[in-house]
Amino acid sequence: MRMDMEMKRTKMVLESQQRILEAFARTMSENLEEEKMKKARRVSSAE
């Protein structure tokens, strides 16, 4: 019984960490896209 509870707890922690990592990666990806768009706008407005 105790081992089952520990396994459930470990699984919940791993799932939580996975969600955090996915959110972080998504945010980083969005920020990189925004930076590329800003640079493209700067280049096109300079022309």
PDB file of N, H, CA, C and O in Angstrom:
ATOM      1  N   MET A   1       0.821  -1.197   0.000  1.00  0.00           N
ATOM      2  CA  MET A   1       0.000   0.000   0.000  1.00  0.00           C
ATOM      3  C   MET A   1       0.868   1.265   0.000  1.00  0.00           C
ATOM      4  O   MET A   1       0.628   2.195  -0.770  1.00  0.00           O
ATOM      5  N   ARG A   2       1.859   1.281   0.859  1.00  0.00           N
ATOM      6  H   ARG A   2       2.054   0.526   1.484  1.00  0.00           H
ATOM      7  CA  ARG A   2       2.724   2.455   0.946  1.00  0.00           C
ATOM      8  C   ARG A   2       3.497   2.656  -0.356  1.00  0.00           C
ATOM      9  O   ARG A   2       3.698   3.785  -0.803  1.00  0.00           O
ATOM     10  N   MET A   3       3.925   1.554  -0.953  1.00  0.00           N
ATOM     11  H   MET A   3       3.763   0.637  -0.590  1.00  0.00           H
ATOM     12  CA  MET A   3       4.662   1.642  -2.213  1.00  0.00           C
ATOM     13  C   MET A   3       3.770   2.210  -3.321  1.00  0.00           C
ATOM     14  O   MET A   3       4.226   3.000  -4.147  1.00  0.00           O
ATOM     15  N   ASP A   4       2.498   1.802  -3.333  1.00  0.00           N
ATOM     16  H   ASP A   4       2.127   1.160  -2.662  1.00  0.00           H
ATOM     17  CA  ASP A   4       1.556   2.332  -4.318  1.00  0.00           C
ATOM     18  C   ASP A   4       1.389   3.839  -4.159  1.00  0.00           C
ATOM     19  O   ASP A   4       1.366   4.573  -5.148  1.00  0.00           O
ATOM     20  N   MET A   5       1.274   4.294  -2.931  1.00  0.00           N
ATOM     21  H   MET A   5       1.292   3.698  -2.128  1.00  0.00           H
ATOM     22  CA  MET A   5       1.113   5.724  -2.669  1.00  0.00           C
ATOM     23  C   MET A   5       2.359   6.490  -3.122  1.00  0.00           C
ATOM     24  O   MET A   5       2.260   7.568  -3.708  1.00  0.00           O
ATOM     25  N   GLU A   6       3.506   5.927  -2.847  1.00  0.00           N
ATOM     26  H   GLU A   6       3.587   5.051  -2.371  1.00  0.00           H
ATOM     27  CA  GLU A   6       4.755   6.578  -3.249  1.00  0.00           C
ATOM     28  C   GLU A   6       4.872   6.631  -4.774  1.00  0.00           C
ATOM     29  O   GLU A   6       5.343   7.623  -5.330  1.00  0.00           O
ATOM     30  N   MET A   7       4.445   5.567  -5.444  1.00  0.00           N
ATOM     31  H   MET A   7       4.062   4.761  -4.993  1.00  0.00           H
ATOM     32  CA  MET A   7       4.472   5.546  -6.912  1.00  0.00           C
ATOM     33  C   MET A   7       3.521   6.597  -7.479  1.00  0.00           C
ATOM     34  O   MET A   7       3.867   7.287  -8.438  1.00  0.00           O
ATOM     35  N   LYS A   8       2.331   6.725  -6.901  1.00  0.00           N
ATOM     36  H   LYS A   8       2.050   6.164  -6.122  1.00  0.00           H
ATOM     37  CA  LYS A   8       1.372   7.735  -7.354  1.00  0.00           C
ATOM     38  C   LYS A   8       1.942   9.131  -7.157  1.00  0.00           C
ATOM     39  O   LYS A   8       1.824   9.993  -8.028  1.00  0.00           O
ATOM     40  N   ARG A   9       2.558   9.342  -6.009  1.00  0.00           N
ATOM     41  H   ARG A   9       2.654   8.642  -5.301  1.00  0.00           H
ATOM     42  CA  ARG A   9       3.149  10.647  -5.708  1.00  0.00           C
ATOM     43  C   ARG A   9       4.263  10.967  -6.701  1.00  0.00           C
ATOM     44  O   ARG A   9       4.339  12.081  -7.219  1.00  0.00           O
ATOM     45  N   THR A  10       5.117   9.997  -6.961  1.00  0.00           N
ATOM     46  H   THR A  10       5.055   9.092  -6.540  1.00  0.00           H
ATOM     47  CA  THR A  10       6.214  10.188  -7.910  1.00  0.00           C
ATOM     48  C   THR A  10       5.672  10.486  -9.302  1.00  0.00           C
ATOM     49  O   THR A  10       6.189  11.357 -10.002  1.00  0.00           O
ATOM     50  N   LYS A  11       4.634   9.764  -9.699  1.00  0.00           N
ATOM     51  H   LYS A  11       4.215   9.057  -9.130  1.00  0.00           H
ATOM     52  CA  LYS A  11       4.030   9.985 -11.007  1.00  0.00           C
ATOM     53  C   LYS A  11       3.452  11.394 -11.104  1.00  0.00           C
ATOM     54  O   LYS A  11       3.611  12.063 -12.125  1.00  0.00           O
ATOM     55  N   MET A  12       2.786  11.842 -10.050  1.00  0.00           N
ATOM     56  H   MET A  12       2.657  11.299  -9.220  1.00  0.00           H
ATOM     57  CA  MET A  12       2.220  13.189 -10.041  1.00  0.00           C
ATOM     58  C   MET A  12       3.312  14.250 -10.142  1.00  0.00           C
ATOM     59  O   MET A  12       3.154  15.238 -10.858  1.00  0.00           O
ATOM     60  N   VAL A  13       4.405  14.048  -9.435  1.00  0.00           N
ATOM     61  H   VAL A  13       4.533  13.245  -8.854  1.00  0.00           H
ATOM     62  CA  VAL A  13       5.520  15.003  -9.483  1.00  0.00           C
ATOM     63  C   VAL A  13       6.102  15.053 -10.892  1.00  0.00           C
ATOM     64  O   VAL A  13       6.354  16.134 -11.423  1.00  0.00           O
ATOM     65  N   LEU A  14       6.314  13.898 -11.491  1.00  0.00           N
ATOM     66  H   LEU A  14       6.110  13.019 -11.059  1.00  0.00           H
ATOM     67  CA  LEU A  14       6.870  13.852 -12.847  1.00  0.00           C
ATOM     68  C   LEU A  14       5.936  14.515 -13.860  1.00  0.00           C
ATOM     69  O   LEU A  14       6.394  15.237 -14.746  1.00  0.00           O
ATOM     70  N   GLU A  15       4.636  14.274 -13.734  1.00  0.00           N
ATOM     71  H   GLU A  15       4.264  13.688 -13.014  1.00  0.00           H
ATOM     72  CA  GLU A  15       3.672  14.901 -14.640  1.00  0.00           C
ATOM     73  C   GLU A  15       3.680  16.417 -14.465  1.00  0.00           C
ATOM     74  O   GLU A  15       3.605  17.165 -15.440  1.00  0.00           O
ATOM     75  N   SER A  16       3.769  16.856 -13.230  1.00  0.00           N
ATOM     76  H   SER A  16       3.830  16.249 -12.438  1.00  0.00           H
ATOM     77  CA  SER A  16       3.816  18.288 -12.952  1.00  0.00           C
ATOM     78  C   SER A  16       5.067  18.918 -13.558  1.00  0.00           C
ATOM     79  O   SER A  16       4.996  19.984 -14.171  1.00  0.00           O
ATOM     80  N   GLN A  17       6.196  18.267 -13.388  1.00  0.00           N
ATOM     81  H   GLN A  17       6.254  17.401 -12.890  1.00  0.00           H
ATOM     82  CA  GLN A  17       7.443  18.776 -13.957  1.00  0.00           C
ATOM     83  C   GLN A  17       7.371  18.812 -15.484  1.00  0.00           C
ATOM     84  O   GLN A  17       7.898  19.728 -16.115  1.00  0.00           O
ATOM     85  N   GLN A  18       6.724  17.822 -16.064  1.00  0.00           N
ATOM     86  H   GLN A  18       6.296  17.078 -15.552  1.00  0.00           H
ATOM     87  CA  GLN A  18       6.576  17.781 -17.518  1.00  0.00           C
ATOM     88  C   GLN A  18       5.744  18.968 -17.998  1.00  0.00           C
ATOM     89  O   GLN A  18       6.087  19.601 -18.997  1.00  0.00           O
ATOM     90  N   ARG A  19       4.651  19.273 -17.293  1.00  0.00           N
ATOM     91  H   ARG A  19       4.372  18.759 -16.482  1.00  0.00           H
ATOM     92  CA  ARG A  19       3.816  20.418 -17.667  1.00  0.00           C
ATOM     93  C   ARG A  19       4.589  21.730 -17.539  1.00  0.00           C
ATOM     94  O   ARG A  19       4.466  22.616 -18.385  1.00  0.00           O
ATOM     95  N   ILE A  20       5.379  21.845 -16.487  1.00  0.00           N
ATOM     96  H   ILE A  20       5.480  21.126 -15.800  1.00  0.00           H
ATOM     97  CA  ILE A  20       6.195  23.053 -16.296  1.00  0.00           C
ATOM     98  C   ILE A  20       7.184  23.200 -17.450  1.00  0.00           C
ATOM     99  O   ILE A  20       7.342  24.287 -18.006  1.00  0.00           O
ATOM    100  N   LEU A  21       7.840  22.111 -17.800  1.00  0.00           N
ATOM    101  H   LEU A  21       7.712  21.228 -17.347  1.00  0.00           H
ATOM    102  CA  LEU A  21       8.813  22.133 -18.894  1.00  0.00           C
ATOM    103  C   LEU A  21       8.149  22.496 -20.218  1.00  0.00           C
ATOM    104  O   LEU A  21       8.701  23.280 -20.991  1.00  0.00           O
ATOM    105  N   GLU A  22       6.974  21.938 -20.487  1.00  0.00           N
ATOM    106  H   GLU A  22       6.526  21.301 -19.859  1.00  0.00           H
ATOM    107  CA  GLU A  22       6.260  22.246 -21.724  1.00  0.00           C
ATOM    108  C   GLU A  22       5.870  23.718 -21.776  1.00  0.00           C
ATOM    109  O   GLU A  22       5.993  24.361 -22.818  1.00  0.00           O
ATOM    110  N   ALA A  23       5.397  24.251 -20.645  1.00  0.00           N
ATOM    111  H   ALA A  23       5.296  23.728 -19.799  1.00  0.00           H
ATOM    112  CA  ALA A  23       5.022  25.666 -20.599  1.00  0.00           C
ATOM    113  C   ALA A  23       6.242  26.554 -20.823  1.00  0.00           C
ATOM    114  O   ALA A  23       6.166  27.553 -21.537  1.00  0.00           O
ATOM    115  N   PHE A  24       7.354  26.190 -20.217  1.00  0.00           N
ATOM    116  H   PHE A  24       7.416  25.378 -19.637  1.00  0.00           H
ATOM    117  CA  PHE A  24       8.593  26.949 -20.382  1.00  0.00           C
ATOM    118  C   PHE A  24       9.044  26.927 -21.843  1.00  0.00           C
ATOM    119  O   PHE A  24       9.387  27.964 -22.409  1.00  0.00           O
ATOM    120  N   ALA A  25       9.041  25.746 -22.441  1.00  0.00           N
ATOM    121  H   ALA A  25       8.762  24.903 -21.980  1.00  0.00           H
ATOM    122  CA  ALA A  25       9.473  25.611 -23.835  1.00  0.00           C
ATOM    123  C   ALA A  25       8.545  26.389 -24.766  1.00  0.00           C
ATOM    124  O   ALA A  25       9.008  27.035 -25.706  1.00  0.00           O
ATOM    125  N   ARG A  26       7.251  26.329 -24.511  1.00  0.00           N
ATOM    126  H   ARG A  26       6.875  25.804 -23.747  1.00  0.00           H
ATOM    127  CA  ARG A  26       6.286  27.060 -25.337  1.00  0.00           C
ATOM    128  C   ARG A  26       6.539  28.570 -25.238  1.00  0.00           C
ATOM    129  O   ARG A  26       6.525  29.274 -26.247  1.00  0.00           O
ATOM    130  N   THR A  27       6.767  29.054 -24.026  1.00  0.00           N
ATOM    131  H   THR A  27       6.778  28.482 -23.206  1.00  0.00           H
ATOM    132  CA  THR A  27       7.028  30.479 -23.819  1.00  0.00           C
ATOM    133  C   THR A  27       8.317  30.906 -24.509  1.00  0.00           C
ATOM    134  O   THR A  27       8.364  31.956 -25.150  1.00  0.00           O
ATOM    135  N   MET A  28       9.352  30.101 -24.378  1.00  0.00           N
ATOM    136  H   MET A  28       9.314  29.248 -23.857  1.00  0.00           H
ATOM    137  CA  MET A  28      10.620  30.428 -25.034  1.00  0.00           C
ATOM    138  C   MET A  28      10.444  30.466 -26.551  1.00  0.00           C
ATOM    139  O   MET A  28      10.973  31.355 -27.218  1.00  0.00           O
ATOM    140  N   SER A  29       9.715  29.520 -27.084  1.00  0.00           N
ATOM    141  H   SER A  29       9.285  28.798 -26.542  1.00  0.00           H
ATOM    142  CA  SER A  29       9.477  29.461 -28.523  1.00  0.00           C
ATOM    143  C   SER A  29       8.709  30.697 -28.990  1.00  0.00           C
ATOM    144  O   SER A  29       9.043  31.285 -30.019  1.00  0.00           O
ATOM    145  N   GLU A  30       7.682  31.090 -28.237  1.00  0.00           N
ATOM    146  H   GLU A  30       7.410  30.613 -27.401  1.00  0.00           H
ATOM    147  CA  GLU A  30       6.899  32.274 -28.585  1.00  0.00           C
ATOM    148  C   GLU A  30       7.767  33.524 -28.530  1.00  0.00           C
ATOM    149  O   GLU A  30       7.657  34.393 -29.394  1.00  0.00           O
ATOM    150  N   ASN A  31       8.626  33.621 -27.526  1.00  0.00           N
ATOM    151  H   ASN A  31       8.715  32.914 -26.824  1.00  0.00           H
ATOM    152  CA  ASN A  31       9.500  34.789 -27.407  1.00  0.00           C
ATOM    153  C   ASN A  31      10.486  34.856 -28.565  1.00  0.00           C
ATOM    154  O   ASN A  31      10.766  35.940 -29.076  1.00  0.00           O
ATOM    155  N   LEU A  32      11.012  33.719 -28.981  1.00  0.00           N
ATOM    156  H   LEU A  32      10.785  32.838 -28.566  1.00  0.00           H
ATOM    157  CA  LEU A  32      11.935  33.701 -30.118  1.00  0.00           C
ATOM    158  C   LEU A  32      11.227  34.152 -31.394  1.00  0.00           C
ATOM    159  O   LEU A  32      11.798  34.895 -32.192  1.00  0.00           O
ATOM    160  N   GLU A  33       9.990  33.706 -31.587  1.00  0.00           N
ATOM    161  H   GLU A  33       9.526  33.102 -30.939  1.00  0.00           H
ATOM    162  CA  GLU A  33       9.231  34.110 -32.766  1.00  0.00           C
ATOM    163  C   GLU A  33       8.974  35.608 -32.751  1.00  0.00           C
ATOM    164  O   GLU A  33       9.084  36.269 -33.784  1.00  0.00           O
ATOM    165  N   GLU A  34       8.630  36.153 -31.572  1.00  0.00           N
ATOM    166  H   GLU A  34       8.541  35.615 -30.734  1.00  0.00           H
ATOM    167  CA  GLU A  34       8.387  37.589 -31.461  1.00  0.00           C
ATOM    168  C   GLU A  34       9.652  38.378 -31.779  1.00  0.00           C
ATOM    169  O   GLU A  34       9.590  39.405 -32.455  1.00  0.00           O
ATOM    170  N   GLU A  35      10.791  37.909 -31.299  1.00  0.00           N
ATOM    171  H   GLU A  35      10.842  37.075 -30.750  1.00  0.00           H
ATOM    172  CA  GLU A  35      12.054  38.598 -31.576  1.00  0.00           C
ATOM    173  C   GLU A  35      12.353  38.593 -33.075  1.00  0.00           C
ATOM    174  O   GLU A  35      12.805  39.597 -33.625  1.00  0.00           O
ATOM    175  N   LYS A  36      12.099  37.465 -33.729  1.00  0.00           N
ATOM    176  H   LYS A  36      11.731  36.650 -33.282  1.00  0.00           H
ATOM    177  CA  LYS A  36      12.329  37.388 -35.173  1.00  0.00           C
ATOM    178  C   LYS A  36      11.427  38.373 -35.908  1.00  0.00           C
ATOM    179  O   LYS A  36      11.856  39.028 -36.857  1.00  0.00           O
ATOM    180  N   MET A  37      10.166  38.477 -35.462  1.00  0.00           N
ATOM    181  H   MET A  37       9.816  37.946 -34.690  1.00  0.00           H
ATOM    182  CA  MET A  37       9.224  39.396 -36.103  1.00  0.00           C
ATOM    183  C   MET A  37       9.657  40.846 -35.884  1.00  0.00           C
ATOM    184  O   MET A  37       9.561  41.667 -36.796  1.00  0.00           O
ATOM    185  N   LYS A  38      10.130  41.160 -34.684  1.00  0.00           N
ATOM    186  H   LYS A  38      10.207  40.494 -33.943  1.00  0.00           H
ATOM    187  CA  LYS A  38      10.587  42.522 -34.396  1.00  0.00           C
ATOM    188  C   LYS A  38      11.774  42.881 -35.279  1.00  0.00           C
ATOM    189  O   LYS A  38      11.835  43.983 -35.826  1.00  0.00           O
ATOM    190  N   LYS A  39      12.722  41.949 -35.419  1.00  0.00           N
ATOM    191  H   LYS A  39      12.672  41.055 -34.975  1.00  0.00           H
ATOM    192  CA  LYS A  39      13.895  42.195 -36.258  1.00  0.00           C
ATOM    193  C   LYS A  39      13.481  42.377 -37.714  1.00  0.00           C
ATOM    194  O   LYS A  39      14.015  43.240 -38.410  1.00  0.00           O
ATOM    195  N   ALA A  40      12.540  41.576 -38.169  1.00  0.00           N
ATOM    196  H   ALA A  40      12.106  40.875 -37.603  1.00  0.00           H
ATOM    197  CA  ALA A  40      12.074  41.677 -39.549  1.00  0.00           C
ATOM    198  C   ALA A  40      11.406  43.030 -39.772  1.00  0.00           C
ATOM    199  O   ALA A  40      11.593  43.642 -40.824  1.00  0.00           O
ATOM    200  N   ARG A  41      10.635  43.503 -38.802  1.00  0.00           N
ATOM    201  H   ARG A  41      10.484  43.006 -37.948  1.00  0.00           H
ATOM    202  CA  ARG A  41       9.987  44.808 -38.924  1.00  0.00           C
ATOM    203  C   ARG A  41      11.025  45.924 -38.965  1.00  0.00           C
ATOM    204  O   ARG A  41      10.897  46.875 -39.735  1.00  0.00           O
ATOM    205  N   ARG A  42      12.060  45.798 -38.122  1.00  0.00           N
ATOM    206  H   ARG A  42      12.164  45.025 -37.496  1.00  0.00           H
ATOM    207  CA  ARG A  42      13.110  46.820 -38.097  1.00  0.00           C
ATOM    208  C   ARG A  42      13.829  46.887 -39.445  1.00  0.00           C
ATOM    209  O   ARG A  42      14.111  47.971 -39.955  1.00  0.00           O
ATOM    210  N   VAL A  43      14.118  45.735 -40.004  1.00  0.00           N
ATOM    211  H   VAL A  43      13.889  44.855 -39.589  1.00  0.00           H
ATOM    212  CA  VAL A  43      14.821  45.684 -41.284  1.00  0.00           C
ATOM    213  C   VAL A  43      13.942  46.265 -42.383  1.00  0.00           C
ATOM    214  O   VAL A  43      14.420  47.053 -43.199  1.00  0.00           O
ATOM    215  N   SER A  44      12.674  45.893 -42.420  1.00  0.00           N
ATOM    216  H   SER A  44      12.286  45.252 -41.757  1.00  0.00           H
ATOM    217  CA  SER A  44      11.789  46.376 -43.484  1.00  0.00           C
ATOM    218  C   SER A  44      11.496  47.867 -43.329  1.00  0.00           C
ATOM    219  O   SER A  44      11.329  48.559 -44.333  1.00  0.00           O
ATOM    220  N   SER A  45      11.431  48.375 -42.114  1.00  0.00           N
ATOM    221  H   SER A  45      11.567  47.813 -41.298  1.00  0.00           H
ATOM    222  CA  SER A  45      11.166  49.804 -41.924  1.00  0.00           C
ATOM    223  C   SER A  45      12.407  50.636 -42.214  1.00  0.00           C
ATOM    224  O   SER A  45      12.289  51.825 -42.512  1.00  0.00           O
ATOM    225  N   ALA A  46      13.573  50.048 -42.136  1.00  0.00           N
ATOM    226  H   ALA A  46      13.668  49.083 -41.894  1.00  0.00           H
ATOM    227  CA  ALA A  46      14.814  50.763 -42.416  1.00  0.00           C
ATOM    228  C   ALA A  46      15.033  50.934 -43.917  1.00  0.00           C
ATOM    229  O   ALA A  46      15.796  51.801 -44.343  1.00  0.00           O
ATOM    230  N   GLU A  47      14.375  50.124 -44.699  1.00  0.00           N
ATOM    231  H   GLU A  47      13.755  49.420 -44.353  1.00  0.00           H
ATOM    232  CA  GLU A  47      14.566  50.177 -46.161  1.00  0.00           C
ATOM    233  C   GLU A  47      13.833  51.322 -46.786  1.00  0.00           C
ATOM    234  O   GLU A  47      13.893  51.503 -48.002  1.00  0.00           O
TER     235      GLU A  47
END
